[in-house]
Amino acid sequence: MIVVGGENLIDYVQVSEGDDLPVYRAIPGGSCYNVAIAAARQGQEVSYITPISRDSLGNILVARLSTDKVIVSALRVDEPTSLAVVSLNDSQPSYQFYRDCTADRQINYEMLTSNIPSSTKIFHVGSIALIDGEDANLWEKKFCELAEQGVITSLDPNIRELLVKNKQQYLDRLDRMSKHANILKLSDEDLNYMRPEASLGDAFNEICSTIEAEIIVLTLGAKGARVKAGEISFEVSAAVCDPLVDTVGAGDTFMGTILAEINEKKISAATLSNISEEELTHIIERASKAAALNCETAGCNPPYRHDF
């Protein structure tokens, strides 16, 4: 089973401009939430363990998970759903986040322990859930514990700079967690934030030399991805989008597909380091194709296994 923790929220995206009051569309999302759906659409058993509000927006979040057969192991709580508001000014987006005392932050150690079954093979967390607060500390603690128990641990920082108040504290957390990650995915934007003084190539080489993750992937948007796995090192071209609608959720789809492929092949933490270049290339190419298909529709809409 793949178990996913981390944020869930509603994106309020402005869909009209003009003299009248703007119109916003409510879209269920959150990076980790999207990863859970992407993996489930690839036919894998996926459990989502972050609390979800009992409010009407929380019902929307649960309904989408249930439609894609994600197991909702999370508690329903009274606190409100987190919000991300995307507004337009002359077609340029600006962002506001509302996450203080919200439902997805209402975790405790006992809840995490009881909601993560013994059948867990892969645990994934990342993004804004790791920025600050006691909830971020708990995600880190559980991530490191599961790594020691032989669960494949997957980390995708998916950094949202706007929300970071203490950069060094945040980067220290990511560095600590990276040392316990079996799979680490970074985007070029993540790496530029983490190592602004270095070129992208030098920063990636530094990460690869200091982190012992079995698989490290750097996504480069339309330029494809770089992959390092022990002595294996290669690049994969980006799959072509036709048409390109938007890139929302592309990275989450890419990540979810990697996890689905590894789970499908019944690869364990003990055997992950023995993965062949041919097998890993196939996994990354499939993740790239899934991300491209996602970009051919509006918003985060990962493809199903039968789509490609």
Secondary structure as a PSIPRED ss2 file (coil, helix, strand):
# PSIPRED VFORMAT (PSIPRED V4.0)

   1 M C   1.000  0.000  0.000
   2 I E   0.000  0.000  1.000
   3 V E   0.000  0.000  1.000
   4 V E   0.000  0.000  1.000
   5 G C   1.000  0.000  0.000
   6 G C   1.000  0.000  0.000
   7 E C   1.000  0.000  0.000
   8 N C   1.000  0.000  0.000
   9 L E   0.000  0.000  1.000
  10 I E   0.000  0.000  1.000
  11 D E   0.000  0.000  1.000
  12 Y E   0.000  0.000  1.000
  13 V E   0.000  0.000  1.000
  14 Q E   0.000  0.000  1.000
  15 V C   1.000  0.000  0.000
  16 S C   1.000  0.000  0.000
  17 E C   1.000  0.000  0.000
  18 G C   1.000  0.000  0.000
  19 D C   1.000  0.000  0.000
  20 D C   1.000  0.000  0.000
  21 L C   1.000  0.000  0.000
  22 P C   1.000  0.000  0.000
  23 V C   1.000  0.000  0.000
  24 Y E   0.000  0.000  1.000
  25 R E   0.000  0.000  1.000
  26 A E   0.000  0.000  1.000
  27 I E   0.000  0.000  1.000
  28 P E   0.000  0.000  1.000
  29 G E   0.000  0.000  1.000
  30 G C   1.000  0.000  0.000
  31 S H   0.000  1.000  0.000
  32 C H   0.000  1.000  0.000
  33 Y H   0.000  1.000  0.000
  34 N H   0.000  1.000  0.000
  35 V H   0.000  1.000  0.000
  36 A H   0.000  1.000  0.000
  37 I H   0.000  1.000  0.000
  38 A H   0.000  1.000  0.000
  39 A H   0.000  1.000  0.000
  40 A H   0.000  1.000  0.000
  41 R C   1.000  0.000  0.000
  42 Q C   1.000  0.000  0.000
  43 G C   1.000  0.000  0.000
  44 Q C   1.000  0.000  0.000
  45 E C   1.000  0.000  0.000
  46 V E   0.000  0.000  1.000
  47 S E   0.000  0.000  1.000
  48 Y E   0.000  0.000  1.000
  49 I C   1.000  0.000  0.000
  50 T C   1.000  0.000  0.000
  51 P C   1.000  0.000  0.000
  52 I E   0.000  0.000  1.000
  53 S E   0.000  0.000  1.000
  54 R C   1.000  0.000  0.000
  55 D C   1.000  0.000  0.000
  56 S H   0.000  1.000  0.000
  57 L H   0.000  1.000  0.000
  58 G H   0.000  1.000  0.000
  59 N H   0.000  1.000  0.000
  60 I H   0.000  1.000  0.000
  61 L H   0.000  1.000  0.000
  62 V H   0.000  1.000  0.000
  63 A H   0.000  1.000  0.000
  64 R H   0.000  1.000  0.000
  65 L H   0.000  1.000  0.000
  66 S H   0.000  1.000  0.000
  67 T H   0.000  1.000  0.000
  68 D C   1.000  0.000  0.000
  69 K C   1.000  0.000  0.000
  70 V C   1.000  0.000  0.000
  71 I E   0.000  0.000  1.000
  72 V E   0.000  0.000  1.000
  73 S C   1.000  0.000  0.000
  74 A C   1.000  0.000  0.000
  75 L C   1.000  0.000  0.000
  76 R E   0.000  0.000  1.000
  77 V E   0.000  0.000  1.000
  78 D C   1.000  0.000  0.000
  79 E C   1.000  0.000  0.000
  80 P C   1.000  0.000  0.000
  81 T C   1.000  0.000  0.000
  82 S E   0.000  0.000  1.000
  83 L E   0.000  0.000  1.000
  84 A E   0.000  0.000  1.000
  85 V E   0.000  0.000  1.000
  86 V E   0.000  0.000  1.000
  87 S E   0.000  0.000  1.000
  88 L E   0.000  0.000  1.000
  89 N E   0.000  0.000  1.000
  90 D C   1.000  0.000  0.000
  91 S C   1.000  0.000  0.000
  92 Q E   0.000  0.000  1.000
  93 P E   0.000  0.000  1.000
  94 S E   0.000  0.000  1.000
  95 Y E   0.000  0.000  1.000
  96 Q E   0.000  0.000  1.000
  97 F E   0.000  0.000  1.000
  98 Y E   0.000  0.000  1.000
  99 R C   1.000  0.000  0.000
 100 D C   1.000  0.000  0.000
 101 C C   1.000  0.000  0.000
 102 T C   1.000  0.000  0.000
 103 A H   0.000  1.000  0.000
 104 D H   0.000  1.000  0.000
 105 R H   0.000  1.000  0.000
 106 Q C   1.000  0.000  0.000
 107 I C   1.000  0.000  0.000
 108 N C   1.000  0.000  0.000
 109 Y H   0.000  1.000  0.000
 110 E H   0.000  1.000  0.000
 111 M H   0.000  1.000  0.000
 112 L H   0.000  1.000  0.000
 113 T H   0.000  1.000  0.000
 114 S H   0.000  1.000  0.000
 115 N H   0.000  1.000  0.000
 116 I C   1.000  0.000  0.000
 117 P C   1.000  0.000  0.000
 118 S C   1.000  0.000  0.000
 119 S C   1.000  0.000  0.000
 120 T C   1.000  0.000  0.000
 121 K C   1.000  0.000  0.000
 122 I E   0.000  0.000  1.000
 123 F E   0.000  0.000  1.000
 124 H E   0.000  0.000  1.000
 125 V E   0.000  0.000  1.000
 126 G E   0.000  0.000  1.000
 127 S H   0.000  1.000  0.000
 128 I H   0.000  1.000  0.000
 129 A H   0.000  1.000  0.000
 130 L H   0.000  1.000  0.000
 131 I C   1.000  0.000  0.000
 132 D C   1.000  0.000  0.000
 133 G H   0.000  1.000  0.000
 134 E H   0.000  1.000  0.000
 135 D H   0.000  1.000  0.000
 136 A H   0.000  1.000  0.000
 137 N H   0.000  1.000  0.000
 138 L H   0.000  1.000  0.000
 139 W H   0.000  1.000  0.000
 140 E H   0.000  1.000  0.000
 141 K H   0.000  1.000  0.000
 142 K H   0.000  1.000  0.000
 143 F H   0.000  1.000  0.000
 144 C H   0.000  1.000  0.000
 145 E H   0.000  1.000  0.000
 146 L H   0.000  1.000  0.000
 147 A H   0.000  1.000  0.000
 148 E H   0.000  1.000  0.000
 149 Q C   1.000  0.000  0.000
 150 G C   1.000  0.000  0.000
 151 V C   1.000  0.000  0.000
 152 I E   0.000  0.000  1.000
 153 T E   0.000  0.000  1.000
 154 S E   0.000  0.000  1.000
 155 L E   0.000  0.000  1.000
 156 D E   0.000  0.000  1.000
 157 P C   1.000  0.000  0.000
 158 N C   1.000  0.000  0.000
 159 I C   1.000  0.000  0.000
 160 R C   1.000  0.000  0.000
 161 E H   0.000  1.000  0.000
 162 L H   0.000  1.000  0.000
 163 L H   0.000  1.000  0.000
 164 V C   1.000  0.000  0.000
 165 K C   1.000  0.000  0.000
 166 N C   1.000  0.000  0.000
 167 K H   0.000  1.000  0.000
 168 Q H   0.000  1.000  0.000
 169 Q H   0.000  1.000  0.000
 170 Y H   0.000  1.000  0.000
 171 L H   0.000  1.000  0.000
 172 D H   0.000  1.000  0.000
 173 R H   0.000  1.000  0.000
 174 L H   0.000  1.000  0.000
 175 D H   0.000  1.000  0.000
 176 R H   0.000  1.000  0.000
 177 M H   0.000  1.000  0.000
 178 S H   0.000  1.000  0.000
 179 K C   1.000  0.000  0.000
 180 H C   1.000  0.000  0.000
 181 A C   1.000  0.000  0.000
 182 N C   1.000  0.000  0.000
 183 I E   0.000  0.000  1.000
 184 L E   0.000  0.000  1.000
 185 K E   0.000  0.000  1.000
 186 L E   0.000  0.000  1.000
 187 S E   0.000  0.000  1.000
 188 D H   0.000  1.000  0.000
 189 E H   0.000  1.000  0.000
 190 D H   0.000  1.000  0.000
 191 L H   0.000  1.000  0.000
 192 N H   0.000  1.000  0.000
 193 Y H   0.000  1.000  0.000
 194 M H   0.000  1.000  0.000
 195 R C   1.000  0.000  0.000
 196 P C   1.000  0.000  0.000
 197 E C   1.000  0.000  0.000
 198 A C   1.000  0.000  0.000
 199 S C   1.000  0.000  0.000
 200 L H   0.000  1.000  0.000
 201 G H   0.000  1.000  0.000
 202 D H   0.000  1.000  0.000
 203 A H   0.000  1.000  0.000
 204 F H   0.000  1.000  0.000
 205 N H   0.000  1.000  0.000
 206 E H   0.000  1.000  0.000
 207 I H   0.000  1.000  0.000
 208 C H   0.000  1.000  0.000
 209 S H   0.000  1.000  0.000
 210 T H   0.000  1.000  0.000
 211 I C   1.000  0.000  0.000
 212 E C   1.000  0.000  0.000
 213 A C   1.000  0.000  0.000
 214 E C   1.000  0.000  0.000
 215 I E   0.000  0.000  1.000
 216 I E   0.000  0.000  1.000
 217 V E   0.000  0.000  1.000
 218 L E   0.000  0.000  1.000
 219 T E   0.000  0.000  1.000
 220 L C   1.000  0.000  0.000
 221 G H   0.000  1.000  0.000
 222 A H   0.000  1.000  0.000
 223 K H   0.000  1.000  0.000
 224 G C   1.000  0.000  0.000
 225 A E   0.000  0.000  1.000
 226 R E   0.000  0.000  1.000
 227 V E   0.000  0.000  1.000
 228 K E   0.000  0.000  1.000
 229 A E   0.000  0.000  1.000
 230 G C   1.000  0.000  0.000
 231 E C   1.000  0.000  0.000
 232 I E   0.000  0.000  1.000
 233 S E   0.000  0.000  1.000
 234 F E   0.000  0.000  1.000
 235 E E   0.000  0.000  1.000
 236 V E   0.000  0.000  1.000
 237 S C   1.000  0.000  0.000
 238 A C   1.000  0.000  0.000
 239 A C   1.000  0.000  0.000
 240 V C   1.000  0.000  0.000
 241 C C   1.000  0.000  0.000
 242 D C   1.000  0.000  0.000
 243 P C   1.000  0.000  0.000
 244 L C   1.000  0.000  0.000
 245 V C   1.000  0.000  0.000
 246 D C   1.000  0.000  0.000
 247 T C   1.000  0.000  0.000
 248 V C   1.000  0.000  0.000
 249 G C   1.000  0.000  0.000
 250 A H   0.000  1.000  0.000
 251 G H   0.000  1.000  0.000
 252 D H   0.000  1.000  0.000
 253 T H   0.000  1.000  0.000
 254 F H   0.000  1.000  0.000
 255 M H   0.000  1.000  0.000
 256 G H   0.000  1.000  0.000
 257 T H   0.000  1.000  0.000
 258 I H   0.000  1.000  0.000
 259 L H   0.000  1.000  0.000
 260 A H   0.000  1.000  0.000
 261 E H   0.000  1.000  0.000
 262 I H   0.000  1.000  0.000
 263 N H   0.000  1.000  0.000
 264 E H   0.000  1.000  0.000
 265 K C   1.000  0.000  0.000
 266 K C   1.000  0.000  0.000
 267 I C   1.000  0.000  0.000
 268 S C   1.000  0.000  0.000
 269 A C   1.000  0.000  0.000
 270 A C   1.000  0.000  0.000
 271 T C   1.000  0.000  0.000
 272 L H   0.000  1.000  0.000
 273 S H   0.000  1.000  0.000
 274 N H   0.000  1.000  0.000
 275 I C   1.000  0.000  0.000
 276 S C   1.000  0.000  0.000
 277 E H   0.000  1.000  0.000
 278 E H   0.000  1.000  0.000
 279 E H   0.000  1.000  0.000
 280 L H   0.000  1.000  0.000
 281 T H   0.000  1.000  0.000
 282 H H   0.000  1.000  0.000
 283 I H   0.000  1.000  0.000
 284 I H   0.000  1.000  0.000
 285 E H   0.000  1.000  0.000
 286 R H   0.000  1.000  0.000
 287 A H   0.000  1.000  0.000
 288 S H   0.000  1.000  0.000
 289 K H   0.000  1.000  0.000
 290 A H   0.000  1.000  0.000
 291 A H   0.000  1.000  0.000
 292 A H   0.000  1.000  0.000
 293 L H   0.000  1.000  0.000
 294 N H   0.000  1.000  0.000
 295 C C   1.000  0.000  0.000
 296 E C   1.000  0.000  0.000
 297 T C   1.000  0.000  0.000
 298 A C   1.000  0.000  0.000
 299 G C   1.000  0.000  0.000
 300 C C   1.000  0.000  0.000
 301 N C   1.000  0.000  0.000
 302 P C   1.000  0.000  0.000
 303 P C   1.000  0.000  0.000
 304 Y C   1.000  0.000  0.000
 305 R H   0.000  1.000  0.000
 306 H H   0.000  1.000  0.000
 307 D H   0.000  1.000  0.000
 308 F C   1.000  0.000  0.000
